[in-house]
Amino acid sequence: MDRFISNRAPRRLLLIFLIMLALSAAAAHFTAEKCADIIVREQIKAELSVAGGGKFTGAPDEEAVAEGEAKLGKYSISRDIPPAAMHSYGKVKHTIFSVLFGFMAGVSFLWFVLSEREVMAVFSDLEKLRKDCLDAAYDTEKAITLYGEDLGTVHSLCESAEKLVECMRNTSLKLSSEQEFLRNFLTDLSHQIKTSLAVVRLNTDMLSELEDLPAEQRDKLSDEIQLNLDGMENLVIEAIKLAKLDTNTVEYNMELLSVSDVFALAVKRISPLLRRKGISVSSELPDDIRIMCDKGWLCEAIENIIKNSADHSECTEITAELTKNPVMTTLAVSDNGKGIPQEEIPKLFERFSSRTRDTSMYSSGLGMSIAQKIVRAHGGEIFVYSEIGKGTRFEFVFLLTGNKNRK
């Protein structure tokens, strides 16, 4: 009853049913009147035929009808008598009307019942679908039941709702994952900053409270303060870069540039660290191999990879190779360091996965993750190959098809 009252379709069906009844009554009345006229006129002719000497069971004969009219003319009886004047006219008309109207009303009622049943079945399925959707809104594990016929509209609607719920489920999982990542990221970032702040605070207190400290000790404490301040500045800058990369808000200035020139710029920028550690860089890269890239960002990605080798591999030499084939361009950066255990390779590009032991240069632990995101934004990928005691090889692989799409 609620579905009947709350929805227009059942009420419209009822209105159509009532209109059909009215049309059926009008049609039955018109048909009954025409049929009664024909039937009663034939009855008059038959009676006139009998009065003129015709057979009672035979068809009216025109001569007999004319004879009957002659005999009964003095009583003003002829075949032109209006049928409605006969006593049987009303009964014949009523009988025909009742049969026709009853038949048409029965058909209309049957149509109404079947139509209402089908409509109510559809609304019932829609109500179940609505309940499933409401349940799915609060329970991401709730599945949508497929109601209705296989190729019907309700079935298609259920399939669409199921896809929507699946998207909501995936979005919910992604949000949960992002929330977990953000929580861990902020925890690690906070820990890094707190550690540096603790050193700065302690050294500052010592400088202010211990007036008899030797000049050499004061210089050392000041250097440690400056080192940690630089580290915090570097950490914040790289965290902002990573946040921009994560949210896809970086605007790349893509140009067709020589990979050799980009690599040379990265080496030049990191040369103070390499000289301090006594690391040589050997590279004879062809100048004619070019890719579409943002010079500054790709240079930073290469720089972060070289810095990772310098900080963690204990290497003395870094070499570079550049190759190109019809499918891809590959820049390989190798070191002769201690290598990376195979189980540690998947963790290289995680945030704060590495910690430098170097006291002359601060490592944020974000460089490898930043490098990976930059290369992926250029349509490429970084692959790592390492063997304990023999060094590590990082390969920047740029597919030519993906690179062309960025021109």
Secondary structure, DSSP 8 states (H G I E B T S, - for coil): -HHHHH-HHHHHHHHHHHHHHHHHHHHHHHHHHHHHHHHHHHHHHHHHHHHTT--SSS---HHHHHHHHHHHGGGT--TTS-GGGSTTHHHHHHHHHHHHHHHHHHHHHHHHHHHHHHHHHHHHHHHHHHHHHHHHHH-TT------S-TTSHHHHHHHHHHHHHHHHHHHHHHHHHHHHHHHHHHHHHHHHHHHHHHHHHHHHHHHHH-TT--HHHHHHHHHHHHHHHHHHHHHHHHHHHHHHHHTT------EEEEHHHHHHHHHHHHHHHHHHHT-EEEE---TT-EEEE-HHHHHHHHHHHHHHHHHHS--SEEEEEEEE-SSEEEEEEEE-SS---GGGGGGTTSTT------SSS---S-HHHHHHHHHHHTTEEEEEEEETTTEEEEEEEEEHHHHHTT-
